[in-house]
Amino acid sequence: MTLPEIVSRLKQAGYVASSELAMMLHLQINLDRPLLLEGPAGSGKTQVAYALAQALGYPLVRLSCYEGMGSEQALYEWNYAKQLAAMQGRRDENVFTEEFMLDRPLLKVLRQPSAVLLIDEVDRADEAFEALLLEFLQDFQVSIPELGTVRAPRAPVTILTSNRTRPLSDALRRRCLYSVVPWPSLERELAIVRMHLPECDEAVRGAVVRGVQCLRQWGLVKSPGIGETLDWLDSQRVLGYPGWTLEFLQQTLGCVLKEWADIEVVQSRLEDLLAFRE
């Protein structure tokens, strides 16, 4: 797939990619390498995988990471109830075969001919889980003591995301291509909301997007993401497009802010936000 085709298909899937990100996705597909995306929470990293899966026509397999995650949640576990039932019927039966295995995301994707694998928020998992990932990301295979090595018939399109809550190991980084997904520029965010909410008045759309872009510069506890921008703008539709007014700002901050401390800060500076009418 060529670079222009990737950009076009991502747009059809509802994702406006920067030129740098589109290039890295193009290289990832053609080099069969995992791609690590880093950036602030809410900047659209996870959505890249969903849009890419739709663009390629592949199923998406998602592994959401968390502290303490191990092989049973990521690779496989044994169906103990089925094993016990089989052993009661025949004590000499081998119950450590694929028949008694429950595939989890990493093993599941290895058994599919084509797929997009999303390893979401890998920075939330601990270093032990990173070590487990290294073989998978290097050769797209896993070693199972009872069965041997399971290899993918074709390298899955693999995307890892990180919010940088902790540093990732050099070994993991070396196995991946890399791209930063920062907050979108004003032009790109306007294009995103125009794509998702085309019926909205252009002046209101511009005011909301400029207001969100301003909030991201205020050092809030939790800066609003693209999803919050869409929610705030969509609330204009629900309310009959009241416009960028003081009353609208006072009553709808909960669409875009999710921390009480942030709401207090913004409530004290509403006049600053009103400046983004045009």
DRENPA-3360 file (N, C-alpha, C; in nm, 2 decimals, always signed):
BEGIN
1 = MTLPEIVS = +0.08/-0.12/+0.00/+0.00/+0.00/+0.00/+0.09/+0.12/+0.00 ~ +0.06/+0.22/-0.09/+0.14/+0.34/-0.10/+0.10/+0.44/+0.01 ~ +0.19/+0.54/+0.03/+0.16/+0.64/+0.13/+0.03/+0.72/+0.11 ~ +0.01/+0.76/-0.02/-0.12/+0.83/-0.04/-0.24/+0.75/-0.01 ~ -0.23/+0.62/-0.04/-0.34/+0.53/-0.02/-0.37/+0.51/+0.13 ~ -0.26/+0.51/+0.21/-0.28/+0.50/+0.36/-0.34/+0.62/+0.41 ~ -0.30/+0.74/+0.37/-0.36/+0.87/+0.41/-0.51/+0.87/+0.37 ~ -0.54/+0.83/+0.25/-0.68/+0.83/+0.21/-0.77/+0.74/+0.28;
9 = RLKQAGYV = -0.72/+0.62/+0.31/-0.80/+0.52/+0.38/-0.81/+0.55/+0.53 ~ -0.71/+0.61/+0.59/-0.73/+0.66/+0.72/-0.83/+0.76/+0.73 ~ -0.84/+0.86/+0.64/-0.94/+0.96/+0.64/-1.08/+0.89/+0.62 ~ -1.09/+0.79/+0.54/-1.22/+0.72/+0.52/-1.26/+0.66/+0.65 ~ -1.16/+0.62/+0.73/-1.19/+0.55/+0.86/-1.21/+0.65/+0.97 ~ -1.20/+0.78/+0.94/-1.23/+0.89/+1.03/-1.11/+0.94/+1.11 ~ -0.98/+0.91/+1.06/-0.86/+0.96/+1.13/-0.78/+1.05/+1.04 ~ -0.75/+1.17/+1.09/-0.67/+1.26/+1.01/-0.53/+1.25/+1.07;
17 = ASSELAMM = -0.44/+1.19/+0.99/-0.30/+1.16/+1.04/-0.21/+1.27/+1.00 ~ -0.11/+1.31/+1.08/-0.01/+1.40/+1.04/+0.08/+1.33/+0.94 ~ +0.15/+1.41/+0.86/+0.24/+1.36/+0.76/+0.34/+1.26/+0.81 ~ +0.40/+1.30/+0.93/+0.50/+1.22/+1.00/+0.44/+1.08/+1.04 ~ +0.33/+1.08/+1.10/+0.26/+0.96/+1.15/+0.23/+0.87/+1.03 ~ +0.17/+0.93/+0.92/+0.14/+0.85/+0.80/+0.26/+0.79/+0.74 ~ +0.37/+0.86/+0.74/+0.49/+0.80/+0.69/+0.54/+0.68/+0.78 ~ +0.53/+0.69/+0.91/+0.57/+0.58/+0.99/+0.48/+0.46/+0.98;
25 = LHLQINLD = +0.35/+0.48/+0.96/+0.26/+0.37/+0.94/+0.29/+0.30/+0.81 ~ +0.32/+0.38/+0.71/+0.36/+0.33/+0.58/+0.49/+0.24/+0.59 ~ +0.59/+0.29/+0.66/+0.71/+0.21/+0.68/+0.68/+0.09/+0.76 ~ +0.60/+0.10/+0.87/+0.57/-0.01/+0.95/+0.51/-0.13/+0.87 ~ +0.42/-0.10/+0.79/+0.35/-0.20/+0.71/+0.45/-0.27/+0.62 ~ +0.53/-0.19/+0.55/+0.62/-0.24/+0.45/+0.75/-0.31/+0.51 ~ +0.79/-0.27/+0.63/+0.90/-0.33/+0.70/+0.87/-0.44/+0.80 ~ +0.74/-0.46/+0.82/+0.70/-0.56/+0.92/+0.76/-0.54/+1.05;
33 = RPLLLEGP = +0.75/-0.41/+1.10/+0.81/-0.38/+1.23/+0.70/-0.33/+1.32 ~ +0.70/-0.35/+1.45/+0.61/-0.29/+1.54/+0.63/-0.14/+1.54 ~ +0.53/-0.06/+1.58/+0.54/+0.08/+1.59/+0.49/+0.12/+1.73 ~ +0.58/+0.20/+1.80/+0.56/+0.25/+1.93/+0.51/+0.39/+1.92 ~ +0.39/+0.42/+1.97/+0.34/+0.56/+1.97/+0.34/+0.61/+2.11 ~ +0.40/+0.73/+2.13/+0.40/+0.80/+2.26/+0.34/+0.94/+2.25 ~ +0.28/+0.98/+2.35/+0.21/+1.11/+2.35/+0.12/+1.12/+2.47 ~ +0.07/+1.24/+2.50/-0.02/+1.26/+2.61/-0.15/+1.18/+2.60;
41 = AGSGKTQV = -0.21/+1.14/+2.71/-0.34/+1.07/+2.71/-0.44/+1.16/+2.64 ~ -0.52/+1.10/+2.55/-0.62/+1.17/+2.48/-0.58/+1.23/+2.35 ~ -0.46/+1.21/+2.31/-0.41/+1.27/+2.18/-0.44/+1.18/+2.06 ~ -0.50/+1.07/+2.08/-0.55/+0.99/+1.96/-0.46/+0.87/+1.93 ~ -0.38/+0.82/+2.02/-0.29/+0.71/+1.99/-0.37/+0.58/+1.97 ~ -0.45/+0.55/+2.06/-0.53/+0.43/+2.05/-0.61/+0.42/+1.92 ~ -0.67/+0.54/+1.88/-0.75/+0.55/+1.76/-0.68/+0.52/+1.64 ~ -0.55/+0.54/+1.64/-0.47/+0.51/+1.52/-0.48/+0.36/+1.48;
49 = AYALAQAL = -0.48/+0.27/+1.58/-0.49/+0.13/+1.56/-0.62/+0.09/+1.50 ~ -0.73/+0.15/+1.56/-0.86/+0.12/+1.51/-0.88/+0.17/+1.37 ~ -0.83/+0.29/+1.34/-0.84/+0.34/+1.20/-0.76/+0.26/+1.10 ~ -0.64/+0.22/+1.15/-0.55/+0.14/+1.06/-0.62/+0.00/+1.03 ~ -0.67/-0.06/+1.13/-0.74/-0.19/+1.11/-0.85/-0.18/+1.01 ~ -0.93/-0.07/+1.02/-1.04/-0.05/+0.92/-0.98/-0.02/+0.78 ~ -0.88/+0.06/+0.78/-0.82/+0.10/+0.65/-0.76/-0.03/+0.58 ~ -0.71/-0.12/+0.65/-0.65/-0.24/+0.59/-0.75/-0.35/+0.57;
57 = GYPLVRLS = -0.86/-0.34/+0.64/-0.96/-0.45/+0.63/-0.93/-0.57/+0.72 ~ -0.85/-0.54/+0.83/-0.80/-0.65/+0.91/-0.88/-0.65/+1.05 ~ -0.90/-0.76/+1.11/-0.95/-0.76/+1.25/-0.85/-0.69/+1.35 ~ -0.91/-0.63/+1.45/-0.82/-0.57/+1.55/-0.82/-0.66/+1.68 ~ -0.71/-0.69/+1.73/-0.69/-0.76/+1.85/-0.63/-0.66/+1.95 ~ -0.69/-0.64/+2.07/-0.64/-0.54/+2.16/-0.60/-0.61/+2.29 ~ -0.48/-0.57/+2.34/-0.43/-0.61/+2.47/-0.41/-0.48/+2.55 ~ -0.50/-0.46/+2.65/-0.49/-0.34/+2.74/-0.40/-0.38/+2.86;
65 = CYEGMGSE = -0.30/-0.31/+2.88/-0.20/-0.34/+2.98/-0.23/-0.28/+3.11 ~ -0.18/-0.34/+3.22/-0.20/-0.29/+3.35/-0.09/-0.35/+3.44 ~ -0.07/-0.29/+3.56/+0.04/-0.34/+3.65/+0.01/-0.48/+3.69 ~ +0.11/-0.57/+3.69/+0.10/-0.70/+3.73/+0.05/-0.80/+3.62 ~ +0.03/-0.75/+3.50/-0.01/-0.84/+3.39/+0.10/-0.94/+3.37 ~ +0.05/-1.07/+3.34/+0.15/-1.17/+3.31/+0.11/-1.25/+3.19 ~ +0.17/-1.37/+3.17/+0.15/-1.45/+3.05/+0.00/-1.50/+3.04 ~ -0.06/-1.53/+3.16/-0.20/-1.58/+3.15/-0.29/-1.48/+3.09;
73 = QALYEWNY = -0.27/-1.35/+3.11/-0.36/-1.25/+3.06/-0.32/-1.21/+2.91 ~ -0.19/-1.23/+2.88/-0.14/-1.18/+2.75/-0.13/-1.29/+2.65 ~ -0.08/-1.41/+2.69/-0.05/-1.52/+2.60/-0.16/-1.63/+2.60 ~ -0.17/-1.70/+2.71/-0.27/-1.81/+2.71/-0.28/-1.85/+2.86 ~ -0.39/-1.93/+2.88/-0.40/-2.00/+3.00/-0.47/-2.13/+2.98 ~ -0.46/-2.22/+3.07/-0.52/-2.36/+3.05/-0.67/-2.36/+3.10 ~ -0.75/-2.43/+3.03/-0.89/-2.45/+3.07/-0.90/-2.56/+3.17 ~ -0.88/-2.51/+3.30/-0.87/-2.61/+3.41/-0.99/-2.70/+3.42;
81 = AKQLAAMQ = -1.11/-2.64/+3.40/-1.23/-2.72/+3.42/-1.24/-2.83/+3.31 ~ -1.20/-2.79/+3.19/-1.20/-2.89/+3.08/-1.10/-3.00/+3.11 ~ -0.98/-2.96/+3.16/-0.87/-3.05/+3.19/-0.92/-3.15/+3.29 ~ -0.98/-3.10/+3.40/-1.02/-3.18/+3.51/-1.13/-3.28/+3.46 ~ -1.22/-3.24/+3.38/-1.32/-3.33/+3.33/-1.26/-3.44/+3.24 ~ -1.16/-3.40/+3.16/-1.09/-3.50/+3.08/-1.02/-3.60/+3.16 ~ -0.95/-3.56/+3.27/-0.87/-3.65/+3.35/-0.96/-3.74/+3.43 ~ -1.08/-3.70/+3.46/-1.17/-3.79/+3.53/-1.22/-3.90/+3.44;
89 = GRRDENVF = -1.23/-3.87/+3.31/-1.27/-3.97/+3.21/-1.16/-4.07/+3.18 ~ -1.04/-4.02/+3.16/-0.92/-4.10/+3.13/-0.80/-4.04/+3.19 ~ -0.75/-4.11/+3.29/-0.63/-4.06/+3.37/-0.51/-4.04/+3.29 ~ -0.49/-4.12/+3.18/-0.37/-4.11/+3.10/-0.38/-4.01/+2.99 ~ -0.48/-3.94/+2.98/-0.50/-3.84/+2.87/-0.41/-3.72/+2.89 ~ -0.34/-3.68/+2.78/-0.26/-3.56/+2.79/-0.35/-3.43/+2.78 ~ -0.35/-3.36/+2.89/-0.44/-3.24/+2.89/-0.37/-3.11/+2.87 ~ -0.24/-3.12/+2.83/-0.17/-3.00/+2.80/-0.14/-2.99/+2.64;
97 = TEEFMLDR = -0.25/-2.99/+2.57/-0.25/-2.97/+2.43/-0.34/-2.85/+2.39 ~ -0.34/-2.82/+2.26/-0.41/-2.70/+2.22/-0.56/-2.71/+2.25 ~ -0.61/-2.83/+2.25/-0.75/-2.85/+2.28/-0.79/-2.79/+2.42 ~ -0.70/-2.78/+2.51/-0.73/-2.74/+2.64/-0.67/-2.60/+2.67 ~ -0.64/-2.53/+2.56/-0.57/-2.40/+2.58/-0.67/-2.29/+2.55 ~ -0.67/-2.18/+2.63/-0.75/-2.06/+2.60/-0.65/-1.95/+2.55 ~ -0.67/-1.92/+2.42/-0.58/-1.82/+2.36/-0.62/-1.68/+2.42 ~ -0.51/-1.60/+2.46/-0.53/-1.46/+2.49/-0.47/-1.38/+2.38;
105 = PLLKVLRQ = -0.48/-1.25/+2.38/-0.45/-1.16/+2.27/-0.32/-1.20/+2.19 ~ -0.21/-1.21/+2.26/-0.08/-1.23/+2.18/-0.08/-1.36/+2.10 ~ -0.13/-1.47/+2.17/-0.13/-1.60/+2.10/-0.24/-1.60/+1.99 ~ -0.35/-1.53/+2.02/-0.47/-1.53/+1.93/-0.42/-1.46/+1.80 ~ -0.35/-1.35/+1.81/-0.31/-1.28/+1.69/-0.21/-1.36/+1.61 ~ -0.13/-1.45/+1.67/-0.03/-1.53/+1.60/-0.10/-1.63/+1.51 ~ -0.22/-1.67/+1.55/-0.29/-1.78/+1.48/-0.37/-1.72/+1.36 ~ -0.38/-1.59/+1.35/-0.46/-1.53/+1.24/-0.37/-1.49/+1.12;
113 = PSAVLLID = -0.42/-1.51/+1.00/-0.34/-1.48/+0.88/-0.31/-1.33/+0.87 ~ -0.40/-1.25/+0.91/-0.37/-1.10/+0.90/-0.45/-1.04/+1.01 ~ -0.39/-0.94/+1.08/-0.45/-0.87/+1.20/-0.37/-0.75/+1.23 ~ -0.44/-0.66/+1.30/-0.38/-0.54/+1.36/-0.38/-0.57/+1.51 ~ -0.26/-0.57/+1.58/-0.25/-0.59/+1.72/-0.23/-0.46/+1.79 ~ -0.31/-0.42/+1.89/-0.29/-0.30/+1.97/-0.25/-0.35/+2.11 ~ -0.13/-0.31/+2.15/-0.08/-0.33/+2.28/-0.09/-0.19/+2.35 ~ -0.20/-0.17/+2.42/-0.24/-0.04/+2.46/-0.18/-0.01/+2.60;
121 = EVDRADEA = -0.12/+0.11/+2.61/-0.07/+0.16/+2.74/+0.03/+0.06/+2.80 ~ +0.13/+0.03/+2.72/+0.23/-0.07/+2.76/+0.31/-0.02/+2.88 ~ +0.31/+0.11/+2.90/+0.39/+0.17/+3.01/+0.32/+0.14/+3.15 ~ +0.19/+0.10/+3.14/+0.12/+0.06/+3.27/+0.16/-0.08/+3.32 ~ +0.21/-0.16/+3.23/+0.26/-0.29/+3.27/+0.40/-0.28/+3.33 ~ +0.45/-0.38/+3.40/+0.58/-0.37/+3.47/+0.69/-0.43/+3.38 ~ +0.81/-0.42/+3.43/+0.93/-0.46/+3.34/+0.93/-0.61/+3.31 ~ +0.87/-0.69/+3.40/+0.86/-0.84/+3.37/+0.78/-0.86/+3.25;
129 = FEALLLEF = +0.67/-0.79/+3.23/+0.59/-0.80/+3.11/+0.66/-0.76/+2.99 ~ +0.74/-0.65/+3.00/+0.82/-0.61/+2.89/+0.91/-0.72/+2.84 ~ +0.97/-0.79/+2.94/+1.06/-0.90/+2.90/+0.99/-1.01/+2.82 ~ +0.86/-1.03/+2.86/+0.78/-1.13/+2.79/+0.75/-1.09/+2.65 ~ +0.74/-0.96/+2.63/+0.71/-0.91/+2.50/+0.83/-0.92/+2.40 ~ +0.95/-0.92/+2.45/+1.07/-0.91/+2.36/+1.07/-1.01/+2.25 ~ +1.05/-1.14/+2.29/+1.06/-1.24/+2.19/+0.95/-1.22/+2.08 ~ +0.83/-1.19/+2.13/+0.72/-1.16/+2.04/+0.74/-1.05/+1.94;
137 = LQDFQVSI = +0.80/-0.94/+1.99/+0.82/-0.83/+1.90/+0.94/-0.85/+1.81 ~ +1.03/-0.93/+1.85/+1.15/-0.96/+1.77/+1.12/-1.05/+1.65 ~ +1.05/-1.16/+1.68/+1.02/-1.26/+1.57/+0.88/-1.29/+1.55 ~ +0.79/-1.23/+1.62/+0.65/-1.26/+1.62/+0.62/-1.41/+1.64 ~ +0.68/-1.45/+1.75/+0.66/-1.59/+1.80/+0.66/-1.59/+1.95 ~ +0.61/-1.70/+2.00/+0.61/-1.72/+2.15/+0.65/-1.87/+2.17 ~ +0.72/-1.89/+2.29/+0.75/-2.03/+2.32/+0.66/-2.07/+2.43 ~ +0.60/-2.19/+2.41/+0.51/-2.25/+2.51/+0.57/-2.38/+2.55;
145 = PELGTVRA = +0.61/-2.40/+2.68/+0.68/-2.52/+2.72/+0.62/-2.65/+2.67 ~ +0.49/-2.66/+2.68/+0.42/-2.79/+2.65/+0.40/-2.81/+2.50 ~ +0.41/-2.70/+2.42/+0.38/-2.71/+2.28/+0.50/-2.68/+2.19 ~ +0.59/-2.60/+2.24/+0.70/-2.56/+2.16/+0.68/-2.41/+2.11 ~ +0.73/-2.38/+2.00/+0.72/-2.24/+1.95/+0.61/-2.22/+1.85 ~ +0.53/-2.12/+1.87/+0.42/-2.08/+1.79/+0.46/-1.96/+1.71 ~ +0.46/-1.97/+1.58/+0.50/-1.85/+1.49/+0.38/-1.80/+1.41 ~ +0.38/-1.67/+1.39/+0.28/-1.61/+1.31/+0.30/-1.65/+1.16;
153 = PRAPVTIL = +0.20/-1.69/+1.08/+0.21/-1.71/+0.94/+0.25/-1.58/+0.87 ~ +0.21/-1.47/+0.92/+0.25/-1.34/+0.87/+0.26/-1.24/+0.98 ~ +0.35/-1.15/+0.98/+0.37/-1.06/+1.09/+0.25/-0.97/+1.11 ~ +0.19/-0.97/+1.23/+0.07/-0.88/+1.25/+0.12/-0.74/+1.25 ~ +0.03/-0.65/+1.21/+0.06/-0.51/+1.22/+0.04/-0.47/+1.36 ~ +0.15/-0.44/+1.43/+0.15/-0.42/+1.57/+0.18/-0.28/+1.61 ~ +0.09/-0.22/+1.69/+0.10/-0.09/+1.74/+0.10/-0.09/+1.90 ~ +0.20/-0.03/+1.96/+0.21/-0.02/+2.10/+0.19/+0.13/+2.13;
161 = TSNRTRPL = +0.12/+0.16/+2.24/+0.10/+0.30/+2.28/+0.15/+0.31/+2.42 ~ +0.20/+0.44/+2.45/+0.25/+0.47/+2.58/+0.22/+0.61/+2.62 ~ +0.18/+0.64/+2.74/+0.16/+0.77/+2.79/+0.28/+0.83/+2.87 ~ +0.38/+0.75/+2.87/+0.51/+0.78/+2.94/+0.49/+0.80/+3.09 ~ +0.41/+0.71/+3.15/+0.39/+0.71/+3.29/+0.52/+0.65/+3.36 ~ +0.59/+0.58/+3.28/+0.73/+0.53/+3.33/+0.81/+0.50/+3.20 ~ +0.94/+0.50/+3.22/+1.03/+0.48/+3.10/+1.02/+0.34/+3.05 ~ +1.02/+0.32/+2.93/+1.03/+0.19/+2.87/+1.17/+0.15/+2.84;
169 = SDALRRRC = +1.20/+0.02/+2.84/+1.33/-0.03/+2.83/+1.39/-0.01/+2.69 ~ +1.52/+0.00/+2.69/+1.59/+0.02/+2.56/+1.56/-0.10/+2.46 ~ +1.56/-0.22/+2.52/+1.54/-0.34/+2.44/+1.41/-0.34/+2.37 ~ +1.30/-0.29/+2.44/+1.17/-0.28/+2.38/+1.17/-0.18/+2.27 ~ +1.23/-0.06/+2.30/+1.23/+0.05/+2.20/+1.31/+0.01/+2.07 ~ +1.42/-0.06/+2.09/+1.50/-0.10/+1.97/+1.42/-0.19/+1.88 ~ +1.32/-0.26/+1.93/+1.25/-0.35/+1.84/+1.13/-0.29/+1.77 ~ +1.12/-0.16/+1.79/+1.00/-0.09/+1.73/+1.05/+0.03/+1.65;
177 = LYSVVPWP = +0.97/+0.07/+1.55/+0.97/+0.20/+1.49/+0.90/+0.29/+1.59 ~ +0.92/+0.42/+1.58/+0.88/+0.51/+1.68/+0.81/+0.64/+1.62 ~ +0.71/+0.68/+1.68/+0.65/+0.81/+1.64/+0.58/+0.88/+1.76 ~ +0.59/+1.01/+1.77/+0.52/+1.08/+1.87/+0.38/+1.13/+1.82 ~ +0.28/+1.12/+1.90/+0.15/+1.17/+1.87/+0.12/+1.28/+1.97 ~ +0.16/+1.40/+1.94/+0.13/+1.51/+2.03/-0.01/+1.56/+2.02 ~ -0.04/+1.67/+2.09/-0.17/+1.73/+2.07/-0.17/+1.78/+1.93 ~ -0.29/+1.77/+1.86/-0.30/+1.82/+1.72/-0.28/+1.97/+1.71;
185 = SLERELAI = -0.23/+2.01/+1.60/-0.23/+2.15/+1.57/-0.37/+2.20/+1.55 ~ -0.38/+2.34/+1.56/-0.52/+2.39/+1.54/-0.58/+2.35/+1.41 ~ -0.50/+2.35/+1.30/-0.56/+2.31/+1.17/-0.60/+2.17/+1.16 ~ -0.52/+2.08/+1.23/-0.55/+1.94/+1.22/-0.67/+1.91/+1.31 ~ -0.68/+1.97/+1.43/-0.80/+1.95/+1.51/-0.92/+2.00/+1.45 ~ -0.91/+2.11/+1.38/-1.03/+2.16/+1.31/-1.07/+2.06/+1.20 ~ -0.98/+2.00/+1.13/-1.01/+1.90/+1.03/-1.07/+1.78/+1.09 ~ -1.03/+1.74/+1.21/-1.08/+1.62/+1.28/-1.23/+1.65/+1.32;
193 = VRMHLPEC = -1.26/+1.76/+1.38/-1.39/+1.78/+1.42/-1.48/+1.81/+1.30 ~ -1.43/+1.87/+1.20/-1.51/+1.89/+1.08/-1.55/+1.76/+1.02 ~ -1.46/+1.66/+1.02/-1.49/+1.53/+0.97/-1.60/+1.46/+1.05 ~ -1.59/+1.47/+1.18/-1.68/+1.40/+1.27/-1.82/+1.47/+1.29 ~ -1.81/+1.61/+1.29/-1.93/+1.69/+1.31/-1.94/+1.79/+1.20 ~ -1.97/+1.75/+1.08/-1.97/+1.84/+0.97/-2.08/+1.94/+0.97 ~ -2.19/+1.91/+1.04/-2.31/+2.00/+1.04/-2.29/+2.12/+1.13 ~ -2.19/+2.12/+1.21/-2.17/+2.23/+1.31/-2.13/+2.36/+1.24;
201 = DEAVRGAV = -2.18/+2.47/+1.30/-2.15/+2.60/+1.25/-2.00/+2.62/+1.25 ~ -1.94/+2.68/+1.15/-1.80/+2.69/+1.14/-1.74/+2.78/+1.25 ~ -1.81/+2.89/+1.28/-1.77/+2.98/+1.38/-1.77/+2.92/+1.52 ~ -1.87/+2.84/+1.55/-1.88/+2.77/+1.68/-1.77/+2.66/+1.69 ~ -1.75/+2.59/+1.57/-1.65/+2.49/+1.57/-1.51/+2.55/+1.60 ~ -1.48/+2.67/+1.54/-1.35/+2.73/+1.56/-1.34/+2.78/+1.70 ~ -1.44/+2.83/+1.76/-1.43/+2.88/+1.90/-1.41/+2.76/+2.00 ~ -1.48/+2.65/+1.98/-1.46/+2.54/+2.07/-1.32/+2.48/+2.05;
209 = VRGVQCLR = -1.27/+2.46/+1.93/-1.13/+2.41/+1.91/-1.03/+2.50/+1.97 ~ -1.04/+2.63/+1.94/-0.94/+2.72/+1.99/-0.95/+2.73/+2.15 ~ -1.07/+2.72/+2.20/-1.08/+2.71/+2.35/-1.01/+2.59/+2.41 ~ -1.03/+2.48/+2.35/-0.96/+2.35/+2.40/-0.81/+2.37/+2.38 ~ -0.77/+2.42/+2.27/-0.62/+2.44/+2.25/-0.56/+2.53/+2.36 ~ -0.64/+2.63/+2.40/-0.60/+2.72/+2.50/-0.59/+2.65/+2.64 ~ -0.69/+2.57/+2.67/-0.69/+2.50/+2.80/-0.57/+2.40/+2.81 ~ -0.52/+2.35/+2.70/-0.41/+2.26/+2.71/-0.28/+2.33/+2.74;
217 = QWGLVKSP = -0.28/+2.46/+2.74/-0.16/+2.54/+2.77/-0.17/+2.60/+2.92 ~ -0.27/+2.56/+2.99/-0.29/+2.62/+3.12/-0.24/+2.53/+3.23 ~ -0.17/+2.42/+3.20/-0.11/+2.34/+3.31/-0.21/+2.27/+3.39 ~ -0.32/+2.22/+3.33/-0.43/+2.16/+3.41/-0.38/+2.02/+3.45 ~ -0.45/+1.96/+3.56/-0.42/+1.83/+3.60/-0.44/+1.73/+3.49 ~ -0.55/+1.74/+3.42/-0.58/+1.65/+3.30/-0.62/+1.74/+3.19 ~ -0.54/+1.76/+3.09/-0.57/+1.84/+2.98/-0.67/+1.76/+2.89 ~ -0.77/+1.84/+2.83/-0.87/+1.77/+2.75/-0.81/+1.71/+2.62;
225 = GIGETLDW = -0.86/+1.59/+2.59/-0.82/+1.53/+2.47/-0.91/+1.56/+2.35 ~ -0.88/+1.49/+2.24/-0.96/+1.51/+2.12/-1.11/+1.46/+2.14 ~ -1.12/+1.36/+2.22/-1.26/+1.31/+2.25/-1.34/+1.41/+2.33 ~ -1.27/+1.49/+2.42/-1.34/+1.59/+2.49/-1.38/+1.71/+2.40 ~ -1.29/+1.74/+2.30/-1.32/+1.84/+2.21/-1.45/+1.81/+2.13 ~ -1.46/+1.68/+2.09/-1.58/+1.64/+2.02/-1.70/+1.64/+2.11 ~ -1.69/+1.60/+2.23/-1.80/+1.60/+2.32/-1.85/+1.75/+2.34 ~ -1.76/+1.84/+2.36/-1.79/+1.98/+2.39/-1.86/+2.04/+2.27;
233 = LDSQRVLG = -1.81/+2.01/+2.15/-1.88/+2.06/+2.03/-2.01/+1.99/+2.01 ~ -2.02/+1.87/+2.03/-2.15/+1.80/+2.01/-2.26/+1.85/+2.11 ~ -2.21/+1.89/+2.23/-2.31/+1.95/+2.32/-2.37/+2.08/+2.26 ~ -2.30/+2.15/+2.18/-2.37/+2.26/+2.11/-2.49/+2.22/+2.03 ~ -2.47/+2.10/+1.96/-2.58/+2.05/+1.88/-2.70/+2.01/+1.97 ~ -2.67/+1.94/+2.08/-2.78/+1.90/+2.17/-2.85/+2.02/+2.23 ~ -2.78/+2.13/+2.25/-2.84/+2.25/+2.31/-2.89/+2.35/+2.21 ~ -2.89/+2.31/+2.08/-2.95/+2.40/+1.98/-2.85/+2.51/+1.94;
241 = YPGWTLEF = -2.72/+2.48/+1.95/-2.62/+2.58/+1.91/-2.63/+2.72/+1.97 ~ -2.62/+2.72/+2.10/-2.63/+2.85/+2.17/-2.51/+2.94/+2.15 ~ -2.41/+2.89/+2.09/-2.29/+2.97/+2.06/-2.19/+2.98/+2.17 ~ -2.08/+3.05/+2.15/-1.97/+3.05/+2.25/-2.00/+3.16/+2.35 ~ -2.08/+3.13/+2.45/-2.13/+3.23/+2.54/-2.08/+3.20/+2.68 ~ -2.09/+3.29/+2.77/-2.05/+3.27/+2.91/-2.14/+3.16/+2.97 ~ -2.27/+3.17/+2.94/-2.36/+3.06/+3.00/-2.32/+2.93/+2.95 ~ -2.29/+2.91/+2.83/-2.25/+2.78/+2.77/-2.13/+2.73/+2.84;
249 = LQQTLGCV = -2.03/+2.82/+2.86/-1.90/+2.77/+2.93/-1.93/+2.73/+3.07 ~ -2.01/+2.81/+3.14/-2.04/+2.78/+3.28/-2.10/+2.65/+3.30 ~ -2.19/+2.61/+3.21/-2.28/+2.49/+3.23/-2.22/+2.37/+3.17 ~ -2.12/+2.38/+3.08/-2.08/+2.26/+3.01/-1.93/+2.22/+3.03 ~ -1.86/+2.28/+3.13/-1.72/+2.25/+3.15/-1.70/+2.10/+3.18 ~ -1.81/+2.03/+3.23/-1.79/+1.89/+3.26/-1.78/+1.80/+3.13 ~ -1.80/+1.86/+3.02/-1.78/+1.79/+2.89/-1.63/+1.78/+2.86 ~ -1.56/+1.88/+2.91/-1.42/+1.89/+2.86/-1.32/+1.87/+2.98;
257 = LKEWADIE = -1.36/+1.89/+3.10/-1.27/+1.88/+3.22/-1.32/+1.77/+3.31 ~ -1.23/+1.69/+3.36/-1.27/+1.57/+3.44/-1.20/+1.58/+3.58 ~ -1.15/+1.69/+3.62/-1.09/+1.71/+3.76/-1.15/+1.83/+3.82 ~ -1.19/+1.82/+3.95/-1.25/+1.94/+4.02/-1.15/+2.05/+4.02 ~ -1.03/+2.02/+4.05/-0.93/+2.13/+4.06/-0.92/+2.21/+3.92 ~ -0.93/+2.13/+3.81/-0.92/+2.20/+3.68/-1.05/+2.29/+3.66 ~ -1.16/+2.24/+3.70/-1.28/+2.32/+3.68/-1.27/+2.45/+3.76 ~ -1.22/+2.44/+3.88/-1.20/+2.56/+3.96/-1.11/+2.66/+3.89;
265 = VVQSRLED = -1.00/+2.61/+3.84/-0.91/+2.70/+3.77/-0.98/+2.77/+3.65 ~ -1.05/+2.69/+3.57/-1.11/+2.74/+3.45/-1.22/+2.83/+3.48 ~ -1.30/+2.80/+3.58/-1.41/+2.89/+3.62/-1.36/+3.03/+3.66 ~ -1.24/+3.04/+3.71/-1.19/+3.17/+3.75/-1.13/+3.24/+3.63 ~ -1.13/+3.18/+3.51/-1.07/+3.24/+3.39/-1.16/+3.23/+3.27 ~ -1.29/+3.23/+3.30/-1.39/+3.21/+3.19/-1.38/+3.33/+3.09 ~ -1.35/+3.45/+3.14/-1.34/+3.56/+3.04/-1.23/+3.54/+2.94 ~ -1.12/+3.47/+2.98/-1.01/+3.44/+2.89/-1.06/+3.35/+2.78;
273 = LLAFRE = -1.15/+3.25/+2.81/-1.20/+3.16/+2.71/-1.29/+3.23/+2.61 ~ -1.37/+3.33/+2.67/-1.46/+3.40/+2.58/-1.39/+3.48/+2.47 ~ -1.27/+3.50/+2.48/-1.19/+3.57/+2.38/-1.18/+3.48/+2.25 ~ -1.22/+3.35/+2.25/-1.20/+3.27/+2.14/-1.34/+3.25/+2.06 ~ -1.40/+3.37/+2.04/-1.53/+3.37/+1.97/-1.51/+3.35/+1.82 ~ -1.41/+3.40/+1.77/-1.39/+3.40/+1.62/-1.29/+3.28/+1.58;
% end
